[in-house]
Amino acid sequence: MKKNYAIVFELIEKLYRSNYLKQEEIIYLLDNMNDENKELLKRRAHETRVKFYGHKVFMRGLLEFTNYCTGTCSYCGISSLNTKIERYRLKLDEILECIQLGYNLGYRTFVLQGGEDPYYTRSRVEEIITAIKIKYPEVAITLSIGERSYEDYSAFYKCGADRYLLRHEMASRRLYNKLHSNMSFDNRRKCLYDLKKIGYQVGAGFMVGLPGQTSEDLAEDFIFLKELEPHMVGIGPFIPHKDTKLGREKGGTVKDTVTMLALTRLFLPEVLLPATTALGTLDPLGREKGLKAGANVVMPNLSPISVRKKYSLYDGKVCTGDEAAECRRCIEHRINSAGFNVDMSRGDNINWRRI
């Protein structure tokens, strides 16, 4: 036991110093960490985020503008496989109203998120980006609308989009193919590399606690992230949705997710790392636990209250109260109480410049 403890300690310190571990070392770490090791890991992750970003927590206003989706992800509540969900799309004027509300509250980064909705053609997305940038030229626009063509991505970037979030979901081909019928593992990766080539700040990410997920699978996630070197990484626990194929499965935990956040901070020291809504759904203090383990971004919800419950990726999603962007003071108080400072600037990755 002592021998295991010593090896794990050395691996954490090695990762802290070099920001790299081999795949077999990651697997060993995941399989042998005890609670004391995890506390050390979180401390090292916190020290690393302070070194690069101080105690700042960057705020993004999240706008979920469509829940139509052609995707067939087995775990997702807005998947095309879910026939029970009430679908919606926001009109351009509704989107702009939400942006204005957020802007007046001090937000300078907006995340436009939706399913893979064919209604939003290249020209319609360009229209949204242009309308926002004309009125608020200094804000950052993040898109999160799934897999598109290189030409679409390039057009959106030229129009003024700055960032693109596309979780790789899982780096294990076996697990990906099992959970995504009629979707391409290779195309998703290609999209991420296309986005980097164009010049976006790129966000990847994965889920923790999926049925059948192994330490080997998670190790592949870290190896892939190290290879891709995204500017942002979104990590959340798997939370089952009752109207999906995985609706009766056991979900992931806050504890395991926080461990993955800490590891990600050490692998990618300069990454922008959100403490996700899903953490706050499982644990009232989940977001704070994420921030103390290396996370440095929070994305409160700016979507109209009338549609928030309809954008249900998983069951029990928190969408009002402290999670809502309009409750800025509540959020700020919670972040300050956890020992951090709210930063309402664009909050770009320190290594990114528009090309």
N, C-alpha and C positions, 0 to 999 in steps of 0.2 A: 504493500500500500504506500509506504513511504517512498519507494522507488518511483511509483507512478506519479506521486505528488511532485517529486523533484523534476521529473521529465516534463510534466505539464507546466510547472513554474518556468522552466528554461525555455519552453516553446513560446509562452506568453511574452517573456522578456525578449526573445529573438524577434518575434513579430513586432513588438513595440520599437525595437531598434532598427530593424531592416524593412518593415512593412511587407514582408513576404514569408510564406511557408510553402513547402512542397505539399502536394496533394495528400500523401500518406501522413504527413505531420498534422495537417488539418483534421484528418479523420481521427487520428490518435487523440488530439485535443478535444474534439467533440465527444468522443467516447469515454474520456477519463476525467473531465473537469468536475471537481466538487464545488460546493458553494463558496468556499474560501478562494478557490481559483477564479471563480466567476467575479467575485468582488475585486480581485486584483485586475482582472481583465477590464472591468468597468472603470476602475481608477485610471488605468493606462489610456483607455479610450477618452476619458474626460480630459486628461492632461494633454492629449494630442489635439483635441478640438480647441482647447483654450490656446494652445500654441499658435494655431493658424487662424482662428476666428474669435478668440477671446470668449467672453460670456454672452455673445450676441445670439439671439434667436430671431431668425428672419421670418417675417409674416407674409403669407401668400393668400390672396382672396380666391377661394375655389368656386367656380361656377359650373354646375353640371347641367349642360344645355340640351342634351338629348339622351334618352335611355333606349332608343332603338339600336339594335345591334345585330349584325349578321354572324357574329362569332358563335362558336359552339363549345365554349369552355364549360366543362362539367361542373365547376364549382361556383359559377357566377350567376347571380340573380337576374341580371339583365340579358343573359344569353338568349339567342334566338330560340333555344330549346324550351324556354319558359313561356308557356302560353297563358299563364294566369296573371301576368303583370299588366298594369295599365300603362301604356306607352305615352310619351309626350315629347314635344319639341318646343323650345323657346323661339319666339320670333326675334328678329334683329332688334326691334325697339325694346323688347323685354331684356335682352342681353345687355344693351347699352344702359338701361335703367339700373341693372345690378352693378355694372362697372362704375356708374356715377355714384351710387351708394357707397361702394367700396372706396372709391377715390376720395370722397368727402370724409370718410372715416380714417383716411391716411394711408390706405394700401397703395403700393406702387408696383406690385407684381400681381398678375391675374392668371389663374390656371383655368383654361377652357377645356373641360373634360366631357367626354361623351362616349357612347358606344360607337362601333364601326357602322355608321349610318350613311347609306348611299345617297340619301337626300342631300347631304352636305357635300355637293360637288366641289371641285377645285374653285370655281368662280364664287360659290356661296361662302366658302371659308375665307377666300380673299376679301370678299365684301365685309365680313365681320372684322377681320384684322385691320383693314384699311379704315373702317369707321372708328374703331377704337384709337388707332394711332393718330388719326387726324385731330381728334379731340384731346387726346392725352399722349402727346409724342414721347414723353419721358418715361412712360411705364414699360415694364417688361411683360411680354405676352408669352405664356407657356401653353402649348397645345398638348392635349392628350386624347387623341382620337384614333389611335390604333394604326394598323398597317395600311400604308398608302404607297403609291408609286414614287420613284425617285423624282419624277417631274413635279408631282404634287408637293412633295417636301421642299423642293427647290423653290417653287413658286411661293409657298407660304413664307419661306425665309426672306425672299426678296421683298415680299409685301410688308415685312416688319416683325414676323414671329421670331422670338429670341431663343426659346427653349422648347424641347419636345420630350415628353415623358412616354416611354414605351417599356413597361416592365418586360423583361425576358421571361418572367414567370417561373421558369425552372431551366437550369442548364443541362439537366439530364434528358437526353433524347428519349430514353425509355419512359420516363415519367411524363414528359410532355406529350408524347404520342398517345399514352394511355388516357390522358385527361382532355385532349383536344381532338375530337373527331373532325376529319376533313380540314385540318389546319396544318400549316407547314412550319416545322421547327426551323428549317434552314432559312425560310423567307423572313421569319421574325428576326433572326440574327442579321440577315442582310439589311433589313430596315434600320437596325441600330447602327451598323457601319455606314450606311448611306447618310444617315442624319449627322454623324460625326464628320464625314467627308464634306458635307455642305457647309458646316460651320456652326450648327446649333450647339447650345449647351444641352447635352443629352442625358436623359435619366433612364436607367434600367432598374431592375429590382425583382424580388422574388417573395414567395409566401413561405411561411414557417409552420410546420405541423400538418402538412397534407397527408392524407391516407397513403401509405406505401412509401413515404419519403424516408430516405436513409441518411446516415452520416456521409456516405459516399456521394449521394446526390447533392447534399449541402456543400461538400468540399468542391464539387464541380462548379457550383454557383460562385464560390470565391475565386477559383481559378479563372473562370470566364470574366468576372468583373475586373480582375487584375489585368487581363489581356485587353479588354475593351477600354478600360479607364474612363468610365462615364463621369460627368460632372456632378450628377445627382444619383442617388440610389433610394428607391422606395421599398421598404420591407415591412410586411405586416403579418400577423397571425392568420392562418386559415380559419375562417368562421363559417360554419355551414349555413346554407340558405335552404329553407324547408322545401322550396319548389325546384330543387336541382337534383341531379343524380347523386350528389354527395350529401344530400340533406340530412341523412341519419348518421353521418360519420362523426367521430370525435374531432373537436377543433384543436387548433394550436394554442399555445399558452403565452402569456405576457413574459414569463421568465425566459423561455426559449427565444422569443423574439428579441428581447433586450440583449441577450447574449449575442445574437446575430448582428444587431446594430453595433455593438461594441467591436466585434471582429471586423465589420465593414469599415469602421472608422480607422482601425489600425492598418488594414490592407490599403485603404485609400484615404490618407490623412487629410487631404484638402477637399474631400467630397462634401456636397450639400446633402444632408441626411435628415429627412422628415421624421418627426415623432407622429405617427399616423393616427387618424380617427379610430381605426380598428383597435389600437391599443387602449384608447379611452373608452371604447365600447366594452371591452372585457374587464377593465379595472378603472375605477374613477380616478386613480392616480397613475394610470398607464402612461399617459403622455409625459408626465414628470419623470417617471422611471426611464423613459426613452431618452429624455434630454440629459439626464445624469449619466447616461451610458454612451454619450458621443453624438446624439442627434442635435441638430441646430436649426431646424425648420419646422414651422407649424402652419397648417393650411386650413384655417377656419372657413366655414361654408357661407358663401354669399348668394346661393341659389334662392329663388323665391320660395317662401315657406310652403306654398301650395304644392310644390313638386318635390320637396326634399325626401319625403317618404317613398316616392316612386322610384328614386334612384337608389334602389336597394340591392347592392352587390352581395350583401350577406344579412342575416337576421340580426335584429336588435341594434342596428346602426344608430348612433347618437347623432341627431341632426338639429337640435335646438339647444337653448341654454348656453352653457359655456363653449359649446362647439360652434356656435353661430358667429359669423364674422361681425354681425351688428353688435354683439356683446363684447366689444373690443376691451372695455375696461375689466370685465370679468377675466378675460384671457390674459390680459397684461398683469393683473394681480396674481394670477396663478403662476405665471412664468417668473415674476419677480420673487414670489414666495419660495420658488424652487432654487433661487440663487442666480437667476439669469436676467439679462436685459433685453427688452423687446427692441428690434431694429426694423423700422418701417420702410427702409430704403429698398431699392431693387434687389439688393442682396445677390449679386452675381457671384459665380464661382471665381475665386481669386486668380485662376489661371486662364480665364476666358476673355477674349476680345472678339468683337464682331469682325468678320472678314468680308 
